[in-house]
Amino acid sequence: MPRRDRVSATLLRVDVMRYLGRYPNASNSALERKFGACRKWLCQFRKCKSKEEMLDFKQKRAKSAVPTHAARERSAVSEIVFKLVTKTQRRPGTLLKTHVYPTVSQVAAAVPAAIRAHNKVARARLAKKKQAKSSHAVATVEIRERDAPMPISTCRDIIHKLGFRGYARRKTTSRDPEKQIARKKFCAASLTRLRKDPALARGMIFSDETFVDTNDHSQRFVLARSREEADEDPRVQENVRCIPRVMVWGAIGHNWRSELVVIKPRTNEEGDMRGLTARRYKLECLSPIREKLKSKGILFMQDGARVHTAKEVQRYLDTQSIDWIRDWPASSPNLNPIEEIWEVLKRAITAKVLSRGHEIEDKDDLFEVAKQCWREIPVDVMNNHVLSYKRELQDCHKRGGRS
């Protein structure tokens, strides 16, 4: 039988294993004649009793082999791509500490210039070696230059082999080290309290305010069979001014939700328009749910807004014997599960407005739609977000307090 040089190593291994299963006493000479395999490879293969041992043998054999020029060239190109991916450039002329992170297409376009710079260094080292008449190997290898950018598919394959994947950058509200330390301490203390009292995870009440309007808050992603089909219903990115916009307050817990409270601006004695004040927050938001907050095993959460931390509000909570979080860290919206519920509410309002076929022109009409969408949010969705509070604490503590 002719030698099977073009047969892959995997198929050859399968054939040899099948043959040895039928004829376990077959000699290496018979296997060499039948399969055209190398005698040394057959000896090592018969010693390897498992797949793992065979893979180790292949890896050792690959390491002992002398790399060809093409292999060294591929390794040099991979090193160039790695440097381009990990290089972050500070945006000049701005006070913001922003960085420009390259995309796959930008890396592919920058490869030819990087190869030319690499070859310049390689030629200089080669000339220096010839002048010194040194016998040691040159550290860099000269790469074939191309004027056209590297194909994006090739660049993407190299990037994937290097271990890079595309991820959405996590949004953060602050990078202040003091706030990160405060968040880490808060997460550690809260996790300790939850470990001592596991039932407290279902007794948390989270509250916050937000603005709802008739802008497009629908989801960014859509399932479609083609780009043309996905572009039939574009998502409006701009925020239209002079549209109905109201401020609402709400609170959620496990198997519980408060009524959605609208915060209408009022005119004070001086004729100025005022929004939510400490007195209004106490009367319109806290008083209706006072009996719930006074229940045993309930821990009330509110962020550090000036209205929430006013002395009048703190005095009211202490007078009513309400257990509440006094050291909620600043700039920590990711720890509050109701922030995710606000996104669900805004998407539901957008869907409701689009289904009605006309724009809402009145704030009262918008508030009625918001209340209806608030009641229609499934209880399971709220429970999942409420119970995710412990996981968010663990993730934040693991990240060192970064939100």
N, C-alpha and C positions, 0 to 999 in steps of 0.2 A: 504494500500500500504506500502511495507517495506520502512525503512528509506534509503535515498539515500546518504549515507555517502561518497561514492566514486565519487559522481558527483561534478564537480568543482563549485566554487562559481559563476563563470560567467554564466554557464548553469543554475544553480539554480535561479540566478537573472532574467534571461530571461524567465524561466518558470513562476516564480511568477508574473512578469510584464504582461505576456500574460493572466494569469488567472485573475488577477485583472482588466485587460481591459474588460474581459467578465463579471466578477462578482465583481463590485467595492465594494459591501457591504459585501463581504466575511469576516468572523471573523478570528482572529489570530488562534483560536482553529481549525477551518476548514483547514486553510493553514498548520498548524502544522501536522494535521493528513494526509493531502494529500501529502505534500512534505517532511515531516520528518525534517523540519527546526527548529532551536532553536527559542523559543518564543521571547527572548530578541532581537535576530537578526531581526526577523520579525517586531517587534515594531520600531526598529531603521530604518529599510528599508522603512516602510510606511511613516515615517516622512521625509525621503530624497526624495525630489521631482525632483531632477536633478541628472545627472551622476556625476557632480563635487561634490555634497554633499555626494553621496555614496562613492566616492573615499576618501574624507576627513574622513568619518566615518571609512573606512577600515584602513587608516593610523593611526588614533588615537587608534583604537583597536589593531593594530600591536605594537604601542609604549607602550601601557599599558600592553601587554603580557610579562610574565617573559621569558627571552631567555633561551633556553635549552643549554645543554653542547655542542651539535653539532653546534648550532648557534654561541656560543662563540668561538668555535674552528675555524669555518669558518672566523669569524671576525679577529681572531688572525693571521690566515694564510694570509688574505688580507692585514693586517698591515705589515707583513713580506715582502710580495711581493712589497708593496708600498715603503718600505725602500730600497729594492734592486734596484728598478727601478730608484729612485731619487738619488741614490748614484753614484757620479762621482769620478773616481780615477785619480789622477794626475800621468801621466806616469813617473816613476822614471828614473834617469840617463840621462835626456835630458834637453836642455836649452829651448826647445820650450814649450809654454804654451798650451799643448794639453791635452785632456781628453779622457778617454775610456768610451763610452756610451754602456751600456749592451743591448744585444738583448734578444728576448723572450726565445730562447734556453739557453742562459747563465743564465738568471734569473731562469729558471726551474731547471737547474743543480745546482744552488747555494741554492735552497730552503732547501734540507735536512740538510745541515750544519747550515743554519740559524735557522731551527727548533730545532736542538740540542742545539744551544746556547740559544735560547729562553726558552727551557725546563729547562736548567741549572739555569737560573735566576728565573724561576717560582718555582722550588724546593727549592731554597735558601730562597725565600720570604715565602713559605709555612712553612719551618722549623723555620724561625724567628717568624712567627705568632704563632706557637705552643709553642715556648719557652716563648714568651711574654704573652701567653694565651689571645690574643686579639680576639675580636669578629667581627672586620671589615673584609670585603671581600678582598680576594687576588686580586691584580691588574691584574695579568696575569693568564692565564689558561694553563695547560699542554696539549700539542698537541701530538697526536700519531706519533711516529717517523717512518720514512721509509728510507731504504737504497737507493732505486732507485730514480732517479730524478722525479720531478713532471711531469706528461704528458704535452706536449707543448700545446695541445688544452685547457686543464684546466687552465694552466698559462695564455694563451692568453685571455680566457674568464674573468679571474679575472682582468687582466690588462685593458681590455675594460670596465669592470664595474667600475673600478677606474677612468675612464675618459681619459685614455691615448690612443693615436693613433700614428701610424707611419708616420713621415713626413721627407722629404728630407731637410737636413740642408742647410740653405741659404748660398751661397758663399759670402764672403766679401774680399775686397782687403786690408783693414786696419782697425785696432781697435784703432788707435791713437785717444785719446780724443779730441785733438785740431782739427784734421781733421773732427771728428764728429760734433763738434760745428760749424766749418766753413760750413759743408754741411747743417746743420739745418738752419743757417742764410741765406744761399743762397736759400734754398727751400722756406723759408718764404718770402724773397724779390721777388722771381720769381712768387710765387703764388699771391702776392699782385699786381704785374704788369699784370698778366694774368686776374685778376679780373677787373682791370681798363680797359684793352683792350682785350676783349675775342677773337677778330679776330686775335690776335698775335699767338694763338695756331696753326693756319693754315699758318702762315707766318714764321715759324721757319725753318732754314736750318741747318742740323746736318752733321758734317764731321768727318772723322777719317781715320787712316791708319790701314792696317792689312797685314798679310802674308798669301798667299794661296799656297797650295802644293797638292800633290797627295796622301796624307795619307787618311786613312779611317775616314771620318767625318760623317758617316751615323748615323741615330738615334739609340738610345740604345734599344728602345722597338719595338717589332714586334708582330703582331696578328697571332697566330698559334693555332692549335687544340691540340697540345701536346708539351712536352719539346723536344722530338726527332725532331719534325718538326721545332721547333724554332732553334735548334742547327745545322740544315743543312747548314745555311749560317751564320757562326760566324762573329762577328765584331772584326777586328784586332785592338788591343789596342796599340801596339807599334808604335812609330814614326820612320819610316825608314830614315836613313841618306843618304846623297849623292843622293837626288832626286830633281827634278825641284821644285824650291821654289822662288816665286817672291813677292815683296812688292807692294801693290796697294793702291790707295787713291780714295775716293769717297765721295759724298755728296748727301743727300736726303732731300726732303721736301714734302709738301702735293701736290699730283699730279705732282711731278717733281723729276727728278734725274739727276745728272751730268754724264758725261762720266767717265768710269773707267780709271784711270791714273796709268800706271805702273811706279814704281820708280826703274830704273836700276842703279846699282852701277857704279860709274865713278871713274877714276883715276885722282887725282889732280896733281899739278905741282911737288910735292915731290914724286910722285909715289905711294901714299897710296890710297886704295880703300875707297871712301866716298859714303854714301847713300844719304838720303834726307837732304838737307841744306836749310837755310832760303831763299837763292836766288832761288834755284830750286823750293821750295814750292810756292814762289810768282809767278814765271813765268809759271810753269807747272800745278799748281793746282788752284790758285786763279784767275789768269788773264783770263782763258777761261770762267769763270762764273762771271766775274766782273759786267756785265750789270744786271744779275739776282740779285746779292747781293746789287746793288745800287737801286733796285726797292723800292717803298714805301711800308711800312709795313713788311719789311723783317728783321729778326734778325738772324745773323750768329753765329753759335756755333762752337768752336774748343776747344780741351782740353788744358791742361797746359804744353804740351810738349815743350822742349827748342826751337825747330824749330818754333813752333807757336807763342811763346812769345818773339821772337827776336825783337830787336828795328827796324830792317829793315821791318819786317812784320807788326808790329804795325803802323809804319809810313805810310806804303802803305795803310792799311785799313783806317786810319784817312784821308789820302789825297784823297782817292776815296769816302769819305763820306759814308762809310759802317758802319751800326749799328751792333756791335758785342758784345758778352758777354766777359767782361774783368775779371770777378772774378769767372770763372768756378772752382769748388772745386777739389782738388787733389784726386786721387784714387776713382773716381766716375763713373765707366763704366756703372753701372746700370741705371744712369740717361740719358745716351746717347742712343737713339733708334737705331742708326745705328749698335750698337753691335749685336742686334738681327738679323739685315739684314746680317751681316757678317756670322753668323751661317747658315742662309738660303742659302747664296752663297756657302759656303764650302760644305754643304750637296748636293747642286745641282751639284757642280763640281765632287764630288765623284760619284754621280749617272751617270753623263755624261761619266766619265772615265770607269766605270764598263760596261756601255752600249756599249762603243766602242770596248770592248774586248781586249784592249792592253794598256800597260802603256805609259804615255806621257814621252818622253825622252828629250824634248827640252823646254826651258823656253818660247820661243816665242809661241810654240804650246799651252802651259799651259795658257799663257795670252790670246790667242784667245778664248780658251774654257771659261776662266773666264769672258771675255767681253760678250760672247754669253749668259752665264748663268745670268750675271748682267742685260742684257736687257730683259731676259725672266721672271724675278721676277715680279709677278703680282702687278699692281698698288694698288689694295686693301690691299695687305699685307703691303706695305710700308706706306700707309695712316693710317692703324690701329696702326702701331708702332709709327708713328709720333704723332698721336693724343693721344697716351698713355703717352706722356711726362708729362702732368699735373697730371695724376694718380700716376706716379712714384714720382713726387715731393710731393704729399700728403702723400704717404706711407712712404717716407724717412723722412719727417717732423714728422709724427706720431711716427716713431721709434726713434726719437731723434737724427737723423743724421746718424744712422747706415745704411750702404749700403747693 
